Amino acid sequence: MKIHIAKGNIFDRDQAKYVSTCLYQYLDLVYDDTGIIVLPELCLSVDVFAESFFTAPTKIEKTLEDIETMCIEIKRIWPNV
């Protein structure tokens, strides 16, 4: 579970989906060889002030592509910051 506590900066649906998907991907990779099954519906992004929570989608491929695109963009512009 990732808890977001920011009174003036609540997550929108996409941001919460990215967080829960990253959490799922990480746990799935870490526990891959252990026999432990990571369930996407138990990977939660909770936004306290928005009073909302989102689970990782069951099909994460498109979301992971979006995240990868964002990471490439950050890597590209980081030296200029």
Biopython code that builds the backbone (N, CA, C, O; Angstrom):
import numpy as np
from Bio.PDB.StructureBuilder import StructureBuilder

atoms = [
    (1, "MET", "N", (0.846, -1.170, 0.000)),
    (1, "MET", "CA", (0.000, 0.000, 0.000)),
    (1, "MET", "C", (0.893, 1.234, 0.000)),
    (1, "MET", "O", (1.868, 1.316, 0.747)),
    (2, "LYS", "N", (0.544, 2.174, -0.839)),
    (2, "LYS", "CA", (1.234, 3.460, -0.873)),
    (2, "LYS", "C", (0.215, 4.492, -0.437)),
    (2, "LYS", "O", (-0.846, 4.612, -1.049)),
    (3, "ILE", "N", (0.518, 5.229, 0.599)),
    (3, "ILE", "CA", (-0.398, 6.247, 1.108)),
    (3, "ILE", "C", (0.107, 7.617, 0.688)),
    (3, "ILE", "O", (1.272, 7.956, 0.896)),
    (4, "HIS", "N", (-0.787, 8.400, 0.094)),
    (4, "HIS", "CA", (-0.464, 9.758, -0.352)),
    (4, "HIS", "C", (-1.178, 10.731, 0.579)),
    (4, "HIS", "O", (-2.405, 10.726, 0.687)),
    (5, "ILE", "N", (-0.384, 11.569, 1.250)),
    (5, "ILE", "CA", (-0.951, 12.561, 2.161)),
    (5, "ILE", "C", (-0.461, 13.933, 1.731)),
    (5, "ILE", "O", (0.641, 14.351, 2.087)),
    (6, "ALA", "N", (-1.281, 14.622, 0.967)),
    (6, "ALA", "CA", (-0.962, 15.975, 0.513)),
    (6, "ALA", "C", (-2.273, 16.733, 0.389)),
    (6, "ALA", "O", (-3.072, 16.472, -0.510)),
    (7, "LYS", "N", (-2.481, 17.653, 1.283)),
    (7, "LYS", "CA", (-3.760, 18.350, 1.376)),
    (7, "LYS", "C", (-4.121, 19.100, 0.099)),
    (7, "LYS", "O", (-5.288, 19.126, -0.290)),
    (8, "GLY", "N", (-3.140, 19.707, -0.554)),
    (8, "GLY", "CA", (-3.441, 20.536, -1.715)),
    (8, "GLY", "C", (-3.078, 19.906, -3.040)),
    (8, "GLY", "O", (-3.169, 20.568, -4.074)),
    (9, "ASN", "N", (-2.670, 18.650, -3.046)),
    (9, "ASN", "CA", (-2.209, 18.030, -4.290)),
    (9, "ASN", "C", (-2.689, 16.585, -4.346)),
    (9, "ASN", "O", (-1.902, 15.652, -4.191)),
    (10, "ILE", "N", (-3.989, 16.413, -4.570)),
    (10, "ILE", "CA", (-4.529, 15.060, -4.595)),
    (10, "ILE", "C", (-4.197, 14.378, -5.919)),
    (10, "ILE", "O", (-4.005, 15.040, -6.939)),
    (11, "PHE", "N", (-4.132, 13.046, -5.891)),
    (11, "PHE", "CA", (-3.856, 12.271, -7.100)),
    (11, "PHE", "C", (-5.106, 12.205, -7.971)),
    (11, "PHE", "O", (-6.223, 12.069, -7.470)),
    (12, "ASP", "N", (-4.900, 12.302, -9.270)),
    (12, "ASP", "CA", (-6.009, 11.986, -10.159)),
    (12, "ASP", "C", (-5.988, 10.485, -10.427)),
    (12, "ASP", "O", (-5.100, 9.777, -9.952)),
    (13, "ARG", "N", (-6.940, 10.015, -11.167)),
    (13, "ARG", "CA", (-7.084, 8.563, -11.398)),
    (13, "ARG", "C", (-5.833, 7.962, -12.042)),
    (13, "ARG", "O", (-5.377, 6.895, -11.631)),
    (14, "ASP", "N", (-5.275, 8.640, -13.050)),
    (14, "ASP", "CA", (-4.085, 8.118, -13.732)),
    (14, "ASP", "C", (-2.883, 8.059, -12.799)),
    (14, "ASP", "O", (-2.154, 7.066, -12.795)),
    (15, "GLN", "N", (-2.667, 9.100, -12.017)),
    (15, "GLN", "CA", (-1.534, 9.110, -11.091)),
    (15, "GLN", "C", (-1.643, 7.957, -10.094)),
    (15, "GLN", "O", (-0.654, 7.277, -9.820)),
    (16, "ALA", "N", (-2.818, 7.740, -9.563)),
    (16, "ALA", "CA", (-3.018, 6.648, -8.618)),
    (16, "ALA", "C", (-2.806, 5.297, -9.296)),
    (16, "ALA", "O", (-2.262, 4.371, -8.694)),
    (17, "LYS", "N", (-3.236, 5.190, -10.544)),
    (17, "LYS", "CA", (-3.037, 3.942, -11.289)),
    (17, "LYS", "C", (-1.554, 3.679, -11.514)),
    (17, "LYS", "O", (-1.110, 2.535, -11.417)),
    (18, "TYR", "N", (-0.778, 4.727, -11.814)),
    (18, "TYR", "CA", (0.667, 4.564, -12.006)),
    (18, "TYR", "C", (1.329, 4.074, -10.718)),
    (18, "TYR", "O", (2.187, 3.192, -10.748)),
    (19, "VAL", "N", (0.927, 4.647, -9.603)),
    (19, "VAL", "CA", (1.508, 4.259, -8.309)),
    (19, "VAL", "C", (1.194, 2.800, -7.987)),
    (19, "VAL", "O", (2.093, 2.033, -7.642)),
    (20, "SER", "N", (-0.062, 2.420, -8.097)),
    (20, "SER", "CA", (-0.431, 1.045, -7.758)),
    (20, "SER", "C", (0.183, 0.043, -8.730)),
    (20, "SER", "O", (0.518, -1.074, -8.334)),
    (21, "THR", "N", (0.336, 0.426, -9.994)),
    (21, "THR", "CA", (0.967, -0.454, -10.980)),
    (21, "THR", "C", (2.447, -0.636, -10.677)),
    (21, "THR", "O", (2.962, -1.750, -10.765)),
    (22, "CYS", "N", (3.137, 0.444, -10.321)),
    (22, "CYS", "CA", (4.560, 0.326, -9.949)),
    (22, "CYS", "C", (4.724, -0.557, -8.722)),
    (22, "CYS", "O", (5.636, -1.381, -8.661)),
    (23, "LEU", "N", (3.856, -0.385, -7.765)),
    (23, "LEU", "CA", (3.896, -1.220, -6.562)),
    (23, "LEU", "C", (3.704, -2.691, -6.925)),
    (23, "LEU", "O", (4.442, -3.553, -6.448)),
    (24, "TYR", "N", (2.722, -2.975, -7.761)),
    (24, "TYR", "CA", (2.472, -4.350, -8.184)),
    (24, "TYR", "C", (3.667, -4.916, -8.938)),
    (24, "TYR", "O", (4.105, -6.032, -8.659)),
    (25, "GLN", "N", (4.197, -4.156, -9.891)),
    (25, "GLN", "CA", (5.334, -4.623, -10.693)),
    (25, "GLN", "C", (6.537, -4.929, -9.795)),
    (25, "GLN", "O", (7.193, -5.957, -9.960)),
    (26, "TYR", "N", (6.815, -4.050, -8.866)),
    (26, "TYR", "CA", (7.938, -4.245, -7.945)),
    (26, "TYR", "C", (7.760, -5.525, -7.128)),
    (26, "TYR", "O", (8.654, -6.369, -7.076)),
    (27, "LEU", "N", (6.596, -5.656, -6.492)),
    (27, "LEU", "CA", (6.358, -6.829, -5.649)),
    (27, "LEU", "C", (6.356, -8.117, -6.465)),
    (27, "LEU", "O", (6.856, -9.143, -6.006)),
    (28, "ASP", "N", (5.801, -8.069, -7.663)),
    (28, "ASP", "CA", (5.772, -9.244, -8.522)),
    (28, "ASP", "C", (7.188, -9.684, -8.894)),
    (28, "ASP", "O", (7.473, -10.881, -8.952)),
    (29, "LEU", "N", (8.069, -8.724, -9.144)),
    (29, "LEU", "CA", (9.461, -9.064, -9.465)),
    (29, "LEU", "C", (10.214, -9.584, -8.241)),
    (29, "LEU", "O", (10.977, -10.544, -8.350)),
    (30, "VAL", "N", (10.012, -8.971, -7.097)),
    (30, "VAL", "CA", (10.706, -9.369, -5.874)),
    (30, "VAL", "C", (10.304, -10.777, -5.438)),
    (30, "VAL", "O", (11.148, -11.565, -5.010)),
    (31, "TYR", "N", (9.019, -11.088, -5.548)),
    (31, "TYR", "CA", (8.530, -12.374, -5.064)),
    (31, "TYR", "C", (8.363, -13.423, -6.157)),
    (31, "TYR", "O", (7.729, -14.455, -5.938)),
    (32, "ASP", "N", (8.931, -13.162, -7.334)),
    (32, "ASP", "CA", (8.779, -14.039, -8.487)),
    (32, "ASP", "C", (9.222, -15.467, -8.210)),
    (32, "ASP", "O", (8.510, -16.407, -8.563)),
    (33, "ASP", "N", (10.374, -15.650, -7.592)),
    (33, "ASP", "CA", (10.941, -16.985, -7.377)),
    (33, "ASP", "C", (10.579, -17.602, -6.028)),
    (33, "ASP", "O", (11.117, -18.649, -5.667)),
    (34, "THR", "N", (9.684, -16.973, -5.284)),
    (34, "THR", "CA", (9.392, -17.450, -3.935)),
    (34, "THR", "C", (8.126, -18.294, -3.848)),
    (34, "THR", "O", (7.880, -18.933, -2.825)),
    (35, "GLY", "N", (7.331, -18.304, -4.893)),
    (35, "GLY", "CA", (6.058, -19.015, -4.846)),
    (35, "GLY", "C", (4.929, -18.162, -4.298)),
    (35, "GLY", "O", (3.778, -18.596, -4.277)),
    (36, "ILE", "N", (5.246, -16.953, -3.853)),
    (36, "ILE", "CA", (4.215, -16.040, -3.356)),
    (36, "ILE", "C", (3.572, -15.351, -4.555)),
    (36, "ILE", "O", (4.267, -14.811, -5.415)),
    (37, "ILE", "N", (2.256, -15.373, -4.607)),
    (37, "ILE", "CA", (1.523, -14.740, -5.700)),
    (37, "ILE", "C", (1.098, -13.344, -5.263)),
    (37, "ILE", "O", (0.444, -13.175, -4.234)),
    (38, "VAL", "N", (1.474, -12.357, -6.052)),
    (38, "VAL", "CA", (1.095, -10.969, -5.775)),
    (38, "VAL", "C", (-0.174, -10.675, -6.569)),
    (38, "VAL", "O", (-0.211, -10.867, -7.785)),
    (39, "LEU", "N", (-1.194, -10.219, -5.891)),
    (39, "LEU", "CA", (-2.475, -9.926, -6.530)),
    (39, "LEU", "C", (-2.590, -8.429, -6.803)),
    (39, "LEU", "O", (-2.403, -7.626, -5.889)),
    (40, "PRO", "N", (-2.893, -8.036, -8.044)),
    (40, "PRO", "CA", (-2.986, -6.611, -8.357)),
    (40, "PRO", "C", (-4.075, -5.898, -7.561)),
    (40, "PRO", "O", (-3.937, -4.716, -7.247)),
    (41, "GLU", "N", (-5.143, -6.598, -7.236)),
    (41, "GLU", "CA", (-6.227, -5.951, -6.488)),
    (41, "GLU", "C", (-5.851, -5.643, -5.043)),
    (41, "GLU", "O", (-6.576, -4.928, -4.351)),
    (42, "LEU", "N", (-4.713, -6.184, -4.584)),
    (42, "LEU", "CA", (-4.242, -5.874, -3.234)),
    (42, "LEU", "C", (-3.103, -4.852, -3.229)),
    (42, "LEU", "O", (-2.564, -4.528, -2.171)),
    (43, "CYS", "N", (-2.738, -4.349, -4.402)),
    (43, "CYS", "CA", (-1.732, -3.283, -4.509)),
    (43, "CYS", "C", (-2.486, -1.968, -4.597)),
    (43, "CYS", "O", (-3.067, -1.639, -5.631)),
    (44, "LEU", "N", (-2.469, -1.227, -3.510)),
    (44, "LEU", "CA", (-3.329, -0.057, -3.371)),
    (44, "LEU", "C", (-2.557, 1.250, -3.357)),
    (44, "LEU", "O", (-1.469, 1.344, -2.789)),
    (45, "SER", "N", (-3.134, 2.246, -3.987)),
    (45, "SER", "CA", (-2.692, 3.621, -3.853)),
    (45, "SER", "C", (-3.820, 4.349, -3.121)),
    (45, "SER", "O", (-4.925, 4.482, -3.647)),
    (46, "VAL", "N", (-3.534, 4.817, -1.908)),
    (46, "VAL", "CA", (-4.546, 5.459, -1.075)),
    (46, "VAL", "C", (-4.226, 6.944, -0.976)),
    (46, "VAL", "O", (-3.125, 7.320, -0.574)),
    (47, "ASP", "N", (-5.182, 7.785, -1.339)),
    (47, "ASP", "CA", (-5.031, 9.231, -1.218)),
    (47, "ASP", "C", (-5.943, 9.686, -0.082)),
    (47, "ASP", "O", (-7.166, 9.711, -0.217)),
    (48, "VAL", "N", (-5.328, 10.040, 1.027)),
    (48, "VAL", "CA", (-6.070, 10.341, 2.249)),
    (48, "VAL", "C", (-7.004, 11.537, 2.076)),
    (48, "VAL", "O", (-8.183, 11.441, 2.417)),
    (49, "PHE", "N", (-6.513, 12.653, 1.561)),
    (49, "PHE", "CA", (-7.337, 13.850, 1.467)),
    (49, "PHE", "C", (-8.361, 13.780, 0.338)),
    (49, "PHE", "O", (-9.400, 14.436, 0.406)),
    (50, "ALA", "N", (-8.084, 13.003, -0.683)),
    (50, "ALA", "CA", (-9.077, 12.809, -1.746)),
    (50, "ALA", "C", (-10.110, 11.764, -1.349)),
    (50, "ALA", "O", (-11.118, 11.579, -2.030)),
    (51, "GLU", "N", (-9.844, 11.078, -0.227)),
    (51, "GLU", "CA", (-10.714, 10.013, 0.261)),
    (51, "GLU", "C", (-10.969, 8.977, -0.835)),
    (51, "GLU", "O", (-12.106, 8.584, -1.094)),
    (52, "SER", "N", (-9.865, 8.545, -1.474)),
    (52, "SER", "CA", (-9.994, 7.582, -2.560)),
    (52, "SER", "C", (-8.861, 6.563, -2.498)),
    (52, "SER", "O", (-7.822, 6.787, -1.878)),
    (53, "PHE", "N", (-9.100, 5.445, -3.160)),
    (53, "PHE", "CA", (-8.043, 4.455, -3.320)),
    (53, "PHE", "C", (-8.217, 3.782, -4.677)),
    (53, "PHE", "O", (-9.325, 3.700, -5.206)),
    (54, "PHE", "N", (-7.117, 3.306, -5.225)),
    (54, "PHE", "CA", (-7.131, 2.629, -6.511)),
    (54, "PHE", "C", (-6.258, 1.393, -6.417)),
    (54, "PHE", "O", (-5.238, 1.384, -5.728)),
    (55, "THR", "N", (-6.674, 0.354, -7.117)),
    (55, "THR", "CA", (-5.886, -0.871, -7.190)),
    (55, "THR", "C", (-5.147, -0.903, -8.525)),
    (55, "THR", "O", (-5.484, -0.171, -9.455)),
    (56, "ALA", "N", (-4.147, -1.754, -8.600)),
    (56, "ALA", "CA", (-3.441, -1.934, -9.859)),
    (56, "ALA", "C", (-4.387, -2.609, -10.854)),
    (56, "ALA", "O", (-5.172, -3.478, -10.474)),
    (57, "PRO", "N", (-4.313, -2.214, -12.116)),
    (57, "PRO", "CA", (-5.152, -2.888, -13.106)),
    (57, "PRO", "C", (-4.682, -4.332, -13.312)),
    (57, "PRO", "O", (-3.520, -4.651, -13.058)),
    (58, "THR", "N", (-5.576, -5.192, -13.768)),
    (58, "THR", "CA", (-5.191, -6.584, -14.004)),
    (58, "THR", "C", (-4.328, -6.711, -15.254)),
    (58, "THR", "O", (-3.494, -7.612, -15.344)),
    (59, "LYS", "N", (-4.523, -5.819, -16.214)),
    (59, "LYS", "CA", (-3.672, -5.778, -17.411)),
    (59, "LYS", "C", (-2.809, -4.524, -17.297)),
    (59, "LYS", "O", (-3.304, -3.405, -17.438)),
    (60, "ILE", "N", (-1.510, -4.720, -17.039)),
    (60, "ILE", "CA", (-0.638, -3.577, -16.730)),
    (60, "ILE", "C", (0.254, -3.146, -17.886)),
    (60, "ILE", "O", (0.996, -2.173, -17.756)),
    (61, "GLU", "N", (0.199, -3.838, -18.999)),
    (61, "GLU", "CA", (1.140, -3.566, -20.088)),
    (61, "GLU", "C", (1.080, -2.116, -20.564)),
    (61, "GLU", "O", (2.119, -1.466, -20.682)),
    (62, "LYS", "N", (-0.124, -1.597, -20.842)),
    (62, "LYS", "CA", (-0.270, -0.220, -21.341)),
    (62, "LYS", "C", (0.198, 0.788, -20.291)),
    (62, "LYS", "O", (0.864, 1.770, -20.618)),
    (63, "THR", "N", (-0.147, 0.542, -19.048)),
    (63, "THR", "CA", (0.264, 1.443, -17.969)),
    (63, "THR", "C", (1.781, 1.443, -17.825)),
    (63, "THR", "O", (2.379, 2.499, -17.620)),
    (64, "LEU", "N", (2.406, 0.284, -17.928)),
    (64, "LEU", "CA", (3.869, 0.214, -17.847)),
    (64, "LEU", "C", (4.525, 0.933, -19.024)),
    (64, "LEU", "O", (5.575, 1.553, -18.857)),
    (65, "GLU", "N", (3.924, 0.859, -20.205)),
    (65, "GLU", "CA", (4.437, 1.614, -21.357)),
    (65, "GLU", "C", (4.378, 3.114, -21.083)),
    (65, "GLU", "O", (5.325, 3.841, -21.382)),
    (66, "ASP", "N", (3.269, 3.573, -20.517)),
    (66, "ASP", "CA", (3.129, 4.996, -20.170)),
    (66, "ASP", "C", (4.188, 5.415, -19.158)),
    (66, "ASP", "O", (4.797, 6.477, -19.290)),
    (67, "ILE", "N", (4.403, 4.581, -18.152)),
    (67, "ILE", "CA", (5.404, 4.878, -17.121)),
    (67, "ILE", "C", (6.796, 4.919, -17.735)),
    (67, "ILE", "O", (7.589, 5.805, -17.415)),
    (68, "GLU", "N", (7.099, 3.972, -18.608)),
    (68, "GLU", "CA", (8.406, 3.959, -19.265)),
    (68, "GLU", "C", (8.620, 5.214, -20.099)),
    (68, "GLU", "O", (9.713, 5.781, -20.101)),
    (69, "THR", "N", (7.591, 5.647, -20.802)),
    (69, "THR", "CA", (7.681, 6.872, -21.595)),
    (69, "THR", "C", (7.982, 8.072, -20.697)),
    (69, "THR", "O", (8.807, 8.917, -21.044)),
    (70, "MET", "N", (7.314, 8.147, -19.547)),
    (70, "MET", "CA", (7.563, 9.240, -18.609)),
    (70, "MET", "C", (8.991, 9.192, -18.067)),
    (70, "MET", "O", (9.638, 10.230, -17.929)),
    (71, "CYS", "N", (9.479, 7.999, -17.762)),
    (71, "CYS", "CA", (10.839, 7.860, -17.239)),
    (71, "CYS", "C", (11.879, 8.294, -18.272)),
    (71, "CYS", "O", (12.869, 8.940, -17.928)),
    (72, "ILE", "N", (11.656, 7.944, -19.514)),
    (72, "ILE", "CA", (12.566, 8.359, -20.587)),
    (72, "ILE", "C", (12.578, 9.876, -20.707)),
    (72, "ILE", "O", (13.634, 10.482, -20.887)),
    (73, "GLU", "N", (11.406, 10.487, -20.607)),
    (73, "GLU", "CA", (11.308, 11.952, -20.682)),
    (73, "GLU", "C", (12.028, 12.606, -19.502)),
    (73, "GLU", "O", (12.742, 13.592, -19.687)),
    (74, "ILE", "N", (11.852, 12.077, -18.309)),
    (74, "ILE", "CA", (12.536, 12.616, -17.127)),
    (74, "ILE", "C", (14.048, 12.492, -17.294)),
    (74, "ILE", "O", (14.788, 13.432, -17.005)),
    (75, "LYS", "N", (14.498, 11.346, -17.753)),
    (75, "LYS", "CA", (15.932, 11.124, -17.965)),
    (75, "LYS", "C", (16.491, 12.116, -18.991)),
    (75, "LYS", "O", (17.615, 12.600, -18.857)),
    (76, "ARG", "N", (15.689, 12.406, -20.011)),
    (76, "ARG", "CA", (16.121, 13.333, -21.062)),
    (76, "ARG", "C", (16.264, 14.768, -20.542)),
    (76, "ARG", "O", (17.233, 15.455, -20.866)),
    (77, "ILE", "N", (15.305, 15.215, -19.741)),
    (77, "ILE", "CA", (15.334, 16.615, -19.307)),
    (77, "ILE", "C", (16.089, 16.844, -17.988)),
    (77, "ILE", "O", (16.400, 17.987, -17.652)),
    (78, "TRP", "N", (16.385, 15.777, -17.242)),
    (78, "TRP", "CA", (17.013, 15.917, -15.941)),
    (78, "TRP", "C", (18.302, 16.742, -15.959)),
    (78, "TRP", "O", (18.478, 17.587, -15.081)),
    (79, "PRO", "N", (19.206, 16.538, -16.914)),
    (79, "PRO", "CA", (20.440, 17.337, -16.909)),
    (79, "PRO", "C", (20.196, 18.845, -17.038)),
    (79, "PRO", "O", (21.059, 19.640, -16.666)),
    (80, "ASN", "N", (19.047, 19.241, -17.555)),
    (80, "ASN", "CA", (18.740, 20.662, -17.761)),
    (80, "ASN", "C", (18.057, 21.301, -16.564)),
    (80, "ASN", "O", (17.783, 22.501, -16.573)),
    (81, "VAL", "N", (17.782, 20.514, -15.537)),
    (81, "VAL", "CA", (17.057, 21.035, -14.373)),
    (81, "VAL", "C", (18.044, 21.642, -13.383)),
    (81, "VAL", "O", (17.637, 22.139, -12.332)),
]
sb = StructureBuilder()
sb.init_structure("model")
sb.init_model(0)
sb.init_chain("A")
sb.init_seg("    ")
for serial, (resi, resn, name, xyz) in enumerate(atoms, 1):
    if name == "N":
        sb.init_residue(resn, " ", resi, " ")
    sb.init_atom(name, np.array(xyz, "f"), 0.0, 1.0, " ", f" {name:<3s}", serial, name[0])
structure = sb.get_structure()
